[in-house]
C-alpha cells in the first residue's frame, strides 16, 4: 500500500473520502473492492491518459476481483459534447452495467465531467469514482459532484449533480504533466487561495509551487472546497464563490473555440476581475495597501499563466451572457476583496461590459 496518504471526508449526501498520495492508481483495486464490493467496473479515459495509466488501473482492479471493461475517447475539450456522451452511454449499455456496478473516471477534468455525467444519466444514476490524473482535476473538478458537457452556446451548460463514491488523487501522475498542463491546475489552486487562505497563496506566490510537494496544496484546496460543497451542495449561494475567474474564463474559452485551456482561461479571467475590482473600488483598503491586485497577477505570471486576453470586452461580454450564473437580466460575479476573501455581486448584464473593460486595462 502507498505511504503518507492524506484522507479528507466530504460530508455530502452520500458522504465520501478523498485520498491523496503516491501510488494510489497501482493500489486502487484493493481500496475500491473494500468500499464497493464485487461489481463490474467500467473505466472511462481519454486517449492521452489511457496510454499512460489505463493498463495500471485495469490490472489493479482485476487483481482485486472486479469485472473490468474500458472505453477510450479522443482527448480534448472539443470532445466534451453530446456525441462523446452518447458513445459512453451506449458502451455502458453494451457492457450491461447494472445499478450495482460502477463507472471510473480516469483522467483530467474533461474525463471526470464526461464519465460523471454518463453515470448520472445511465439507469437514472449509477455509482462512479474519480481517479484524477491532472493537478486541475485533483485540486478542483474531481470533488463536489458537478458533471457537465459543453453546448454550442457555452461551457458546461448541460449537466447534473452526482457525488462520487470516492476520489483517489495519485500525486505520482503529476510527474508526467507537461508544464502548461501543470499550470492549468495551478491556476485553480491560486483561485482557491484568493478565495480562502492568504497563507496558501503565499506559498505559491513566487512560482515555486511547481517545485514543492503537491499533496499539501491539493489537500488544502480540497479541504476548502469540501466545506463549501457541504454547506451548499447544489450551488444556491456560497458555492458560486468557487466560480472566481470563471465567468470571464469560460467566455475566453468559448471565444477561442476551446483552443485555450481551461486553467489558462481562468487565470486570465481572475486577473481581469482582479483589476476590475481595483479600478471600481471593490477591493478593501487593506488589499489596496498591500497591493493584493498586483500580487495576484504576478503569482499567475510566475507560473506561466496569462493575465490578459486578445479578445475584446465586447466579445467577452457577449459570450458571458450564456454563463450559468445569469438569472434573467442579472448575472452574479465573484469579486476579489483581498487575498483570502471574495464576495458575490449581482450586477445587471448591461453593467458587465464596462466591468470587463475596466479589467482589460493594464
DATAVEN-V832875 format. One line per field, one symbol per residue. psi: psi as a letter, one per 30 degrees, with the letter a starting at -180 (. if undefined). A space follows every 10 residues. Layout:
BEGIN
psi->???
END
This chain:
BEGIN
psi->kllhkkkkkj iajlllkkkk lkgfefgeee eeeeefaklk jjkklleeee fefeeeeeee eeeffkkkll kklklkeffi leeeeeeeee eeeefhklff akkkjjaaee eeeeeeeeee ekggjlllkk ikfleeeefd ffkfgkkllk lefakhfjal kjklflkjjj fffffgklee eeeeeeeeee eeeeefjeee eeffegffef glkfeeeeee eeeeeeeeee fieghfceff efgkfeeeee eeeeefggfk leeeeeeeee eeeeeeeefg gflleeeeeg heeeeeeeee efggllgllf kleeeeeeef fgkfgkjbgl kklkkkeljf kllkkklkff feefeeeeff k.
END
